[in-house]
């Protein structure tokens, strides 16, 4: 099984706490107005990697963010790939799906809730853009911590700098 990846960045400090490797997934149907990555919208483009290749890459990193595009547009391959990843890698996932939409999507997966540490939910909304927010573009977007299969909203903690 394969994943279509737009790019890989090895030294990001704006996509979660610490110096992170960011894997930019190809494909997104949210089409947010003034998206900072519209080149990732098309499901075509990017580079095809096996799930084993991406899992091996993640296992060599300390902190990883899965972004795009939207990683959940390749949810089946993403879930299988995460099954090959070591626990405790500090993986953040950015999605344009709302929390309610995400809850429905995750009913069909087994590894996402076990391997992802933080999920950023919600589409970018230009009218709610706020440059003072940490690691997100608009105030409708929220962060959720996943701990032992339970989900907690940690948006205020991240914005205030108390959560790391």
Buried (B, 14 or more C-beta within 10 A) or exposed (E): EBBBBBBBBEEBEEBBBEEBBBBBBBBBEBEBEEBEBEBBBBBEBBEEBEBEBBBBBBEEBEBBBBBBBBBBBBBEBBBBBBBBBEEEBBBBBBBBBBBEBBEEBBEEBEBBBBBBBBBBBBBBBEEBBEEEBBBBBBBBBBBBBBEEEEBEEBBEBBBEEEBE
